[in-house]
Structures are given as C-alpha cells and as structure tokens.
Amino acid sequence: MAQHPIELLINKADSAINAEDFDTLIDIYAENAVLVVKPGMNVIGKEQIKKAFIAIAAYFEHSLDVTQAGLEILESGDTALVLAKTKVSANNQPPLERKATYVFQHFAQKGWLCVIDNSYGHDLLEHTQ
Amino acid sequence: MAQHPIELLINKADSAINAEDFDTLIDIYAENAVLVVKPGMNVIGKEQIKKAFIAIAAYFEHSLDVTQAGLEILESGDTALVLAKTKVSANNQPPLERKATYVFQHFAQKGWLCVIDNSYGHDLLEHTQ
C-alpha cells in the first residue's frame, strides 16, 4: 500500500532530526506551528522550533535517534490527526517509547504541514494536573 | 481562570451524551467530522455520528456516564489539539479511563467545532499494528 504523504513527511523529519539537518526539518512545519519541547514548555513558529531542535540535539549529546514504531492517521478534510509510537534513543539516556500526537494541515500551495507537534502525548496531563 | 471555549463545548457534549440529547450533541461537530466509534470503525459526517451515538447509548443500556478528569489544549491558529482523560462508566461494564484525543477547528461563522473525535487515543495503534 502506498504510504500516506504525512507518513513520508514524518520519516523525512526523523531522518532530518537524526542527521541534525534543521533546515530540512523545519520545512515540514507551518509558519505558526507549535512544538512541545517538554511538558510545560511550548515554542511557536519555525525559527523558535529550529532553535529548540538545536538545543535538543545538544542536550542529547548529538546522538539522538528517532524512529516510528507505529502510526495511525485520521483525516477530516484539510486536517489530520497522527497517533504515533515514537522510539527515542540517545547515548546519555535509556531508550524510550513515546505516544506522540501530531496535527497536520493541508495547505493549497505547500501540501501537508505539521501545525502541532506533541511528542509527549498524554504525558502533558501528568505535568499540568 | 476562564474556561477555554473548547472546554465548555466538551462539557456540553458530555452532558448531551449522558442525557441522550443527540441533537445538541451533534451541534459541536463540523459537517465532515470523523468519529472513532471503536478501534477500526470510523464514521464521517453529522448524521452518521448521530446514528453512532444512538447505537452507543443502546449498547450501554442507556446508562452511559462520561466525564473529563483532565484536559490539555494546544492551539495553533484555527486548529486545536485536545488531550483528555475521559472517564466512562455504565451499568454493564466496569468504569474505565480513556486517553482521548480530539481535534477542533475554528470556523468564521460557527466558532470552534470538533473535526476529529478519537476517544481511544493511542489504543488505535494496538488494534491496527
């Protein structure tokens, strides 16, 4: 079965994160996208997201490796919800699996772009409530 | 702190589900909204969603009680991702808590409406992969 264009974008983003190719990485985000850097800390917009990923790469000692272990996409018109099992490993921490939640939107010129990137899923609720 | 308009809509939806007031319930959905009835079974559009909720009410022997135990909203422009802990109880099953995931969109005339309703969250991935 052909891969959904959003799945291809997520694969591209993972490769870009792992290669620290931040210009390619931010190409998949919409102008006003929101990234949950960690529970309680969000950044908005492509430039802030790029800075956050540069900091994240340093935090993980340039050894971050992100892959998807499962993906489900629910579409409604120009909006799609992505539920993913994301595997994260790095030299300085034990490997972990996150239940990531992304929202993509389809734009007339640019196709699908990520508008909300929350790789922590429901762990946000543990932080805030 | 004032409640987010989406939180008010979700409370309204819960009350409508519990009261089996399906006309009020489908008012919070967009025309082309997607509802995950159960993992592997989705319905699209207000009329199909109404029919699904009528069937769900019968399945739970008209004793369904839905409440939110926690809610986090991430907004990007006209799109919002909602992560909720949803408590579901009924006479014919033990109470359970679901990690629900909703997407709302803001429309010029109608305000916020639900476009994707997935009360199963990442449980979908257990079903499909």
Interface residues (C-beta under 8 A of the other chain):
Chain A: A30 N32 A33 V34 V36 N42 I44 G70 L71 E72 L74 E75 S76 G77 T79 L81 L83 A84 K85 K99 T101 V103 Q105 V115 I116 N118 G121 H122 L124 L125 T128 Q129
Chain B: A30 N32 A33 V34 V36 N42 I44 G70 L71 E72 L74 E75 S76 G77 T79 L81 L83 A84 K85 K99 T101 V103 Q105 V115 I116 N118 G121 H122 L124 L125 T128 Q129
